[in-house]
Amino acid sequence: MGDVFKDLEEAAGRLIPRNTGRNLNPLNGLKEKVKSECEIKADSIASTYLSKHPNGDFDDCVDLATAGAIAAATAYAGPGGTAFSASFAPPAARMACRRIFPEQ
């Protein structure tokens, strides 16, 4: 019986790369894509907000851009996108809206 387990372990070792130096965690790539998606969407929403509300408010812009960035990340990557966007969307929205509404 011990030989069977040893054979299975060796077969699994051939199928599952070990110590390849590559990170096989699929969430790492997703995190960067979601961050990029949040930044792109926040910029787009902030620009649209300014064109429709020329006398708009920085805080309103941030609220709309944050919500839009989270929605875009969720549509892009599902629940994982929602989880990551919770940390990426608010700063991306603040930066996008700060470019449009600079501090005086």
C-alpha positions as CSV (number, residue, x, y, z in Angstrom):
1,M,0.0,0.0,0.0
2,G,2.9,2.3,0.7
3,D,4.1,2.1,-2.9
4,V,0.7,3.3,-4.2
5,F,0.9,6.5,-2.1
6,K,4.4,7.1,-3.1
7,D,3.5,6.7,-6.8
8,L,0.6,9.1,-6.4
9,E,2.8,11.6,-4.6
10,E,5.4,11.4,-7.4
11,A,2.7,11.9,-10.0
12,A,1.3,14.9,-8.2
13,G,4.8,16.3,-8.0
14,R,5.0,16.2,-11.8
15,L,1.6,17.8,-12.2
16,I,1.9,20.5,-9.6
17,P,5.0,22.7,-10.1
18,R,7.0,23.2,-6.9
19,N,9.6,25.8,-6.2
20,T,9.4,27.2,-9.8
21,G,9.9,30.7,-8.6
22,R,6.5,31.6,-10.1
23,N,3.7,32.8,-8.0
24,L,0.7,30.6,-9.0
25,N,-1.8,32.6,-6.9
26,P,-4.4,33.8,-9.4
27,L,-5.5,36.7,-7.1
28,N,-2.2,38.6,-7.5
29,G,-2.9,39.3,-11.2
30,L,-6.5,40.1,-10.4
31,K,-5.5,42.7,-7.8
32,E,-3.5,44.8,-10.3
33,K,-6.2,44.5,-13.0
34,V,-8.9,45.7,-10.5
35,K,-6.7,48.6,-9.4
36,S,-6.2,49.7,-13.0
37,E,-9.9,49.3,-13.7
38,C,-10.8,51.4,-10.7
39,E,-8.4,54.2,-11.8
40,I,-9.7,54.2,-15.4
41,K,-13.3,54.3,-14.3
42,A,-12.8,56.9,-11.6
43,D,-11.1,59.2,-14.1
44,S,-13.9,58.7,-16.6
45,I,-16.6,59.4,-14.1
46,A,-14.8,62.5,-12.7
47,S,-14.5,64.0,-16.2
48,T,-18.2,63.3,-16.9
49,Y,-19.2,64.8,-13.6
50,L,-17.3,68.0,-14.4
51,S,-18.9,68.3,-17.8
52,K,-22.4,67.9,-16.5
53,H,-21.9,69.9,-13.3
54,P,-19.4,72.7,-14.0
55,N,-20.0,74.2,-10.5
56,G,-19.8,70.7,-8.9
57,D,-18.4,69.8,-5.6
58,F,-15.3,67.7,-4.8
59,D,-17.1,65.5,-2.3
60,D,-19.9,64.7,-4.6
61,C,-17.4,63.9,-7.3
62,V,-15.6,61.5,-5.0
63,D,-18.8,59.8,-4.0
64,L,-19.9,59.2,-7.6
65,A,-16.5,58.2,-8.8
66,T,-16.0,55.7,-5.9
67,A,-19.4,54.1,-6.5
68,G,-18.7,53.9,-10.2
69,A,-15.2,52.4,-9.7
70,I,-16.6,49.7,-7.4
71,A,-19.4,48.9,-9.8
72,A,-16.9,48.6,-12.7
73,A,-14.5,46.4,-10.7
74,T,-17.4,44.2,-9.7
75,A,-18.6,43.9,-13.3
76,Y,-15.0,43.2,-14.4
77,A,-14.0,40.6,-11.8
78,G,-17.1,39.6,-9.8
79,P,-17.0,39.3,-6.0
80,G,-13.2,39.3,-6.0
81,G,-13.3,42.6,-7.8
82,T,-15.7,44.0,-5.2
83,A,-13.4,42.9,-2.4
84,F,-10.3,44.5,-4.0
85,S,-12.1,47.6,-5.1
86,A,-13.1,48.5,-1.6
87,S,-9.4,49.4,-1.0
88,F,-8.6,50.8,-4.4
89,A,-11.7,52.7,-5.5
90,P,-11.7,55.5,-2.8
91,P,-8.1,56.7,-3.3
92,A,-8.5,56.4,-7.1
93,A,-11.7,58.5,-6.9
94,R,-10.0,61.2,-4.7
95,M,-7.1,61.5,-7.1
96,A,-9.3,61.8,-10.1
97,C,-11.5,64.4,-8.5
98,R,-8.6,66.3,-7.1
99,R,-7.2,66.8,-10.6
100,I,-10.6,68.3,-11.6
101,F,-11.2,70.3,-8.4
102,P,-7.7,71.4,-7.2
103,E,-7.4,72.8,-3.7
104,Q,-7.5,76.5,-3.5
